[in-house]
């Protein structure tokens, strides 16, 4: 089937589920003494995880922490949620603690799998590794900045227009390998800087204003 004939219907979100997730976000922000009003302040999602099937897809924790600092500096009044599953809470918490940004909250495990589409619908942009959440976010129409290393954005990139894919300019990718055979390691991801990601996110946010 030619690509031109492929159509992906945007997910339809239950309004009740959307409202529940929004209230949960506002409650968490209030508990952290953060002023967040949906529609007034942006909601920026950071997904630092990827499946254990290929952990090489993960951008470094330190990089995500630096990214959160840079995003907060650029958008000081907006809320940053660091997402993940309940089992990823400790991983996300390390990212949050190192970033040390008041407007960045650990949201790992705060929503069920079924509530991911409402969460993503409420957000203005998502920064993520190549992962399942990346595809869900793209399906509900959220602009995605996707970080690709050993995998191929041509094969598994975010579907549709209005997304940005970032990867290090190395000739060995995509390799789909569990273990990087090069030294320095994982330049396909490490050569992507927080500045690169902020600029990509800024370009997507500008389209929504």
C-alpha positions in Angstrom: 0.0 0.0 0.0 1.5 3.4 -0.9 2.2 5.7 2.0 -0.1 8.3 0.4 -3.0 5.9 0.9 -2.4 5.3 4.6 -4.7 7.2 7.0 -4.4 7.2 10.8 -7.5 8.4 12.6 -6.8 10.7 15.5 -7.8 9.2 18.8 -11.1 10.4 20.3 -10.6 11.3 24.0 -13.4 10.8 26.6 -14.1 14.3 28.1 -14.6 12.9 31.6 -11.3 11.2 31.5 -9.7 14.4 30.2 -11.2 16.4 33.1 -10.0 13.9 35.7 -6.4 14.0 34.5 -6.5 17.8 34.3 -7.7 18.0 37.8 -5.0 15.6 39.0 -2.3 17.7 37.3 -3.6 20.9 38.8 -3.9 19.3 42.3 -0.3 18.1 42.1 0.9 21.5 41.0 -1.0 23.2 43.8 0.6 20.8 46.3 4.0 21.8 45.0 3.1 25.5 45.3 3.2 25.9 41.5 0.7 28.2 39.8 -0.7 26.2 36.9 -3.8 27.1 35.0 -4.6 24.9 32.0 -4.9 27.0 28.9 -2.8 29.8 30.4 0.4 27.9 31.3 2.0 25.4 28.9 2.2 21.7 29.9 5.5 20.2 28.7 6.0 16.4 29.0 9.4 14.8 29.3 9.5 11.0 28.8 13.1 9.8 29.7 12.4 6.1 29.5 12.3 3.4 26.8 11.5 -0.3 26.9 14.0 -2.6 28.5 13.9 -4.5 25.2 16.4 -2.0 23.9 17.6 0.3 26.7 20.2 1.7 24.2 17.4 4.0 23.0 17.6 6.1 26.2 19.2 9.5 26.1 21.3 9.9 29.3 19.5 10.8 32.6 21.9 13.7 33.0 21.0 15.0 29.6 17.3 15.0 30.5 18.0 16.8 33.7 20.0 19.5 31.8 17.1 19.7 29.3 14.6 20.3 32.1 16.8 23.1 33.4 17.0 24.6 29.9 13.3 24.4 29.3 12.5 26.0 32.6 14.9 28.8 31.8 13.2 29.4 28.5 9.6 28.9 29.8 9.8 29.7 33.5 6.0 29.9 34.0 5.1 26.6 32.4 4.7 23.2 34.0 7.0 20.3 33.2 5.8 16.8 33.9 8.4 13.9 33.8 6.4 10.8 32.9 6.8 7.1 33.3 5.2 3.9 34.5 5.0 3.1 38.3 8.1 0.9 37.9 10.0 3.8 36.5 9.3 6.2 39.4 12.9 5.9 40.8 14.5 6.5 37.4 12.3 9.6 36.8 12.9 10.9 40.4 16.7 10.8 39.8 16.2 13.0 36.7 14.0 15.4 38.6 16.3 15.6 41.6 19.4 16.3 39.5 17.5 19.0 37.5 16.4 20.6 40.8 13.7 22.7 39.0 10.6 23.6 41.1 8.3 23.6 38.1 9.3 20.0 37.1 7.3 17.2 38.8 7.6 13.5 38.9 4.5 12.2 37.2 5.5 8.6 36.9 2.7 6.2 37.8 0.2 9.1 38.3 -2.0 7.9 35.4 -3.1 4.5 34.1 -2.2 3.3 30.7 -5.7 4.1 29.5 -5.2 7.7 30.8 -2.1 8.3 28.7 -4.1 9.7 25.7 -6.0 12.2 27.9 -2.6 13.3 29.5 -1.0 13.7 26.1 -4.0 15.6 24.7 -3.6 18.1 27.5 0.0 18.7 26.8 1.6 21.2 24.4 4.7 19.3 23.4 6.4 16.0 24.4 10.1 15.2 24.4 10.7 11.5 24.4 13.0 8.7 23.5 11.9 6.3 20.8 9.2 4.5 22.8 5.6 3.4 23.0 4.5 6.7 24.6 6.0 8.5 21.6 3.6 6.7 19.3 0.5 7.3 21.6 1.4 11.0 21.8 1.7 11.3 18.0 -1.7 9.4 17.6 -3.5 12.0 19.7 -1.9 14.9 17.7 0.6 16.1 20.2 3.8 17.6 18.7 6.7 15.3 19.6 10.4 15.9 19.8 11.7 12.3 19.4 15.3 11.3 20.2 16.6 8.5 18.1 19.8 6.6 18.5 20.3 3.0 17.4 16.8 2.7 15.9 15.4 4.1 12.6 13.0 7.0 12.5 12.1 5.9 9.0 10.8 2.6 10.3 9.5 3.6 13.7 9.4 7.4 13.9 6.4 9.4 15.1 3.5 9.1 12.6 2.3 12.2 10.9 3.5 15.7 10.3 4.4 18.3 12.9 7.1 16.3 14.8 10.8 16.7 15.1 13.3 13.8 15.2 16.8 14.4 16.5 19.8 12.0 16.2 23.6 12.3 16.3 25.2 12.6 12.9 27.0 9.2 12.9 27.3 6.8 10.0 26.8 3.6 12.1 23.1 4.3 12.9 20.7 2.7 12.8 22.3 -0.4 14.1 19.4 -1.8 16.2 22.1 -3.2 18.6 21.7 -3.8 22.3 25.4 -3.0 22.9 27.2 -0.1 21.2 30.4 -1.4 19.5 32.0 2.1 19.3 34.1 4.3 21.4 33.0 6.8 22.5 29.7 5.0 23.3 26.3 5.9 21.9 27.3 9.1 20.0 24.1 8.6 18.0 22.4 10.0 21.1 25.2 11.8 23.1 25.9 14.2 20.2 22.3 15.5 20.6 22.5 18.4 23.1 19.9 19.9 25.4 20.1 23.1 23.3 19.2 21.1 20.2 16.1 19.7 21.9 15.0 23.1 23.3 15.3 24.6 19.9 13.2 21.8 18.4 10.6 22.1 21.1 10.5 25.9 20.7 9.8 25.5 17.0 6.9 23.1 17.7 5.5 25.3 20.5 5.6 28.4 18.2 3.2 26.6 15.8 0.6 26.2 18.5 0.5 29.9 19.5 
